[in-house]
Amino acid sequence: MENKNYSLDWVLDPISKEDFFANYWEKKPLLIERKDSAYFQDLLTSEQIEEMVSTLDPKRNEFDMVNADEQVKRNLFIDDDGRVNASGVFKLFDSGATMILQRLHRRHPELARFCAAMEAEFSHQFQTNIYFTPAGAKGFKVHYDTHDVFVMQLEGEKDWSIYNEAVELPISGQHFDRDKHELGAESMTFHLKAGDIVYIPRGWMHEARSLDSNSLHITVGALVYSWADYITDAIGAVCMSEPSLRNAIPPGFANNDFNPEQMKEIFEGHLQTIAEKSDFDKTHKHFKDLFLNSRRPLMTNQLRQLGEVDKLGLDSVLTPRDQLFYQLSQDDDDKDEAQCHIQSHGQIISLPAFAYGPVKYSLETKSFKVKDLPGELDDDSKLVLMRRLVREGLVQVQKVA
């Protein structure tokens, strides 16, 4: 089966990305109704969920069961040895409990490909949590999430209510507290049907209940790097190089007779130091590296690819790997033995500087023949370079010739 071309455009259709980022992203919910129950069917099915629970022995930290109407005791579906008890799971499901498969994109190839496609467009990490709810049931009471979510309905239907924003763009430490956060005015109510999707920014309270059939949906979470993360990292870097920021605050600062005004001038001076000495370029590179190094390569059929390497000829057709995350750089020309570097999926591959042009071409060109590589490489060198990139999982062979 040919791989589906997942993208944000596919997720949002018929809404444009430009409309989404301008009017909805981190601002307000968006409901997209399609009248196409099969739209998401290639991602996951309830039959696959049943098979996973029965045969794949999910880890206890990857599986949970919840019921908004009553507490679900973990010993009813987790054995003493920590393994998920399939018999217990199905009995609880039959009595109204929702199955949760957490971070299933780490185990399921199609979900991994989908998350990689989203990450390629956002430069933020994405995860999937799966919710399989029996008919007429509710997994969670009203709450908000600390990350933005795309709720994709795969099977069945759910009644949804979304209430006004409780906390504007909460970060990970600002969790929902039932005793603290009051339910605001209801802003949206709708039936989410198979093929439909709703985007809910973090901080918006919501709840849902399945209707007269089992419901399967994927909650796709955007685990964003916030400006708070960015600035905190920049401050930390300045503190490593500026001793005055590592001084203790004045002894006795908590005493009743201590005048905090004497600290204020020092505090404001430190803020000025941070503003003057923080390094945007260094911080930006750190976050790019953090993102690139955390991405796992999608190396489907790599063993077959390795079997094709020695068969490559000048007319062989290659293409970059799907959802390839990389950073290509080169040393200064005046550096002795200058090199170019490919940073991808947690490793750095270094090659002679003259390979920069051909490598850039091979990673950016949708489909090409070995003989078409630009630059001054001779034919043998072109073959050697492409064999290396195939072995590294950066390009793949479409046709041997």
C-alpha positions, 0 to 999 in steps of 0.5 A: 500500500502506498504511503499517504501524504500526511500534512497539515493541509490534509488535517485542516482541509478545507481550511487553509494553513494561513487561515488557521495560523492567523485566526485559530492557532493559540487563539480559539477552537476550530471545528471542521466537519467533513461528512467523510467517515473514512477520512482518518481510517488509514491511521488506526482502527478499533480492530487494531486497538483490540489486537494490541491489547490482546497480543502486543503486551502494552506497558503499564505506563502506556495504557490506562483506563478511565471513567468520569462517572466512577473511579477505575482501580488499576488492579482490575486491569494491571496484574501484580507483575505490571502487565496489562490484563486483557480480560480485565480491560475488556470487562471494564470497557463493557462496563463503561471505562475508556481505554487510553493508549498513550504515546502510541506513535512510538509503537505504531508506524502510521501514527509515527509518520503522521506525527513526523509530518506535523513536526516538519511543519511546526518545528514542535514535537507532536504526540498521539494519545488514543481514546477508545470509549464504549457507547454512552460513556465519558472518560474525563470530567470537564478539564483543560489541557496544557498543550494544544490538541487536534481531536480526530474522530476515527469511529463513532460519535461524541457530544462535545462541549467547549467552555471559555478559556480558563487560563490563557496559554497555560504552561506545563506547571499550570495544570487544571485544578477542579477547586481553582478553575471555575467552569466558564460560559459554554462557547461551542457544542457539537457532535464530532462524527467520524472524519471530523476534527476539532482543534482546542488551544491549551487552557480551554475547558472541554468535555465529551461523551460518546453516543450510541456506539463505541467511539475511537478518537486520536488526540494529537498533542502539540508539545510546543517550545514556548517563549518562556522556555526560550528566554529561560534558556537564554538567561541560563546561558548568561548565568554560566558566563556572568559571575555576578548573577550567581551571587547569593541574594543578601543574607537576612532578606526574609527578616521583617527589618530588611528593606527590599529596596536595597535589592531592587537596584541590583535586581534591575541591574541584573536584568540589564546584564541579561538583556545586554549579554543574552545571545539570540543566535546561540539560543536559537541554535540550541533549540534547533539542535534540541528539536533535530536531535530528538526526532527519530528517523523514519527508515522504512524498508531500510534493509531492502535499501541496503540490498540495493546499494551495491547495484546503484548505477549512474541512471539509478533514481533516488529521492530524499527520505520522507519527513527527513529532519536535517541541518546542512552546514559547511566549514569556513573556506579558509579552514584546513581540511574544511568539511560539510556536516549533515545533522540528522536524527541525533548524529552528525555526518561529516564529509569533504567540503566539495560534497556540500553542493551534491548533498544539498541537491540530493536532500532537496530534490524530489527525484533525481538520477545519480548522474545529475548530481551537480558539482565537479564529482566524477562518476565514481565519486557520485556513486560513493556519495549516494551509497553513503547517504542511502546507508545513513538513511537520508536518501532512498533508492526508487529505481536501480539502473 
